[in-house]
Amino acid sequence: MAADADVVRRMTNEVFLAGNVGALDELLADNLIDHDPPPGIPGTKNGWKQLAGMVVGAFSNRKMEFDDYDTTSDGCVVESWAMTGTHSGEAFGLPPSGQEVRVRGMELFRVDGGKVVEHWGVVDMSDVFMKAGPPAG
């Protein structure tokens, strides 16, 4: 299952860290099901593209820390991570604060045929919300 973890690691590094949102076409199945999409984002491949574009556009100077990559007995990949970056663009209706923020996540991916087919996850964006102030609009 190391190859499955490599798919998840590649997605995190190439897409969310390096900003290559186009790599999602290779890494996500067309029929991807996201069981825990953020509010306002569809739980689909296109939703992931939307989310990745928002993250890349809203947080500059992104750095990632990885606590772990584990594979479960049923072949899913667990990724525990933390991202720091400057909140330099709008995200989730929040205007840019210009401050460094820290976002943490624990996610579970099911990979089949070299592509992510299912996702479950919890992401803590409380630092972003606390530093951004009231939503735009």
C-alpha positions in Angstrom: 0.0 0.0 0.0 3.0 2.3 -0.1 2.0 3.3 -3.6 -1.3 4.5 -2.2 0.4 6.7 0.4 2.6 8.1 -2.4 -0.5 9.2 -4.3 -1.7 11.1 -1.2 1.7 12.5 -0.5 2.1 13.6 -4.1 -1.3 15.4 -4.0 -0.4 17.3 -0.9 3.0 18.3 -2.1 2.3 19.1 -5.8 -1.2 20.6 -5.3 -1.5 22.2 -1.9 2.1 23.0 -1.3 3.5 23.8 -4.8 0.2 25.1 -6.2 -0.2 22.8 -9.2 -4.0 22.4 -9.1 -3.9 20.8 -12.5 -2.3 17.7 -11.0 -5.7 16.8 -9.5 -6.8 15.6 -12.9 -4.2 12.8 -12.6 -4.6 12.1 -8.9 -8.4 12.1 -8.4 -10.9 9.7 -9.8 -13.6 11.3 -11.9 -16.2 9.8 -9.6 -14.5 10.9 -6.4 -16.8 11.1 -3.3 -15.8 13.5 -0.6 -17.8 12.6 2.5 -16.7 15.8 4.4 -16.4 18.7 2.0 -16.1 22.2 3.4 -19.3 24.3 3.4 -20.2 25.5 0.0 -17.8 23.1 -1.8 -19.3 20.1 -3.6 -18.0 16.7 -2.6 -16.7 15.9 -6.1 -13.5 16.1 -8.1 -14.6 19.6 -9.3 -15.1 20.5 -5.7 -11.6 19.5 -4.8 -10.3 21.6 -7.7 -12.3 24.6 -6.4 -11.0 24.0 -2.8 -7.4 23.6 -4.0 -7.6 26.8 -6.1 -9.0 28.7 -3.0 -6.2 27.4 -0.7 -3.5 28.2 -3.2 -4.9 31.7 -3.9 -5.6 32.5 -0.3 -2.5 31.3 1.5 0.9 32.4 0.3 4.3 31.2 1.7 2.7 27.8 2.4 4.7 25.3 4.4 3.6 21.8 5.4 4.5 19.6 8.4 3.5 16.0 8.3 2.9 14.1 11.5 2.3 10.8 9.8 1.2 8.7 6.8 -0.4 5.4 7.8 -2.2 2.8 5.9 -5.2 1.1 7.5 -5.9 -2.6 7.4 -8.5 -2.0 4.7 -6.0 -0.1 2.5 -7.0 3.5 3.3 -4.3 6.2 3.8 -4.4 8.4 6.9 -2.6 11.7 6.6 -2.0 14.0 9.6 -0.7 17.5 8.7 -0.3 21.1 9.6 0.0 24.0 7.1 1.3 27.5 7.9 1.1 30.4 5.5 0.2 34.0 5.1 -3.6 34.6 4.8 -3.1 36.8 1.7 -6.4 36.2 -0.2 -10.1 35.6 0.4 -11.0 32.2 1.7 -14.4 30.9 2.7 -15.8 34.5 2.6 -13.1 35.8 4.9 -11.0 38.8 3.8 -7.3 38.4 3.8 -5.8 39.2 7.2 -2.2 39.4 6.1 -1.3 37.3 9.2 0.5 34.0 9.4 -2.0 31.3 10.2 -1.8 27.6 11.0 -4.3 25.0 9.7 -4.3 21.4 10.9 -6.0 18.4 9.4 -6.5 14.6 9.8 -7.7 13.0 6.6 -8.5 9.5 5.3 -8.2 8.7 1.6 -9.2 5.5 -0.2 -7.1 5.1 -3.3 -7.9 2.7 -6.1 -6.0 2.3 -9.4 -3.6 5.1 -8.4 -6.3 7.7 -7.9 -8.1 9.0 -4.8 -11.7 7.7 -5.0 -13.0 8.6 -1.5 -12.1 11.2 1.2 -13.1 11.8 4.8 -11.5 14.4 6.9 -11.4 17.0 9.7 -9.7 20.3 9.1 -9.2 22.9 11.9 -9.3 26.4 10.5 -10.0 28.2 13.8 -6.7 30.2 13.6 -7.8 31.6 10.2 -11.2 32.6 11.5 -9.8 34.1 14.6 -7.3 36.3 12.8 -9.5 37.2 9.8 -12.2 38.9 11.7 -15.8 39.1 10.4 -16.6 37.6 7.0 -16.7 39.8 3.9 -20.0 41.0 2.6 
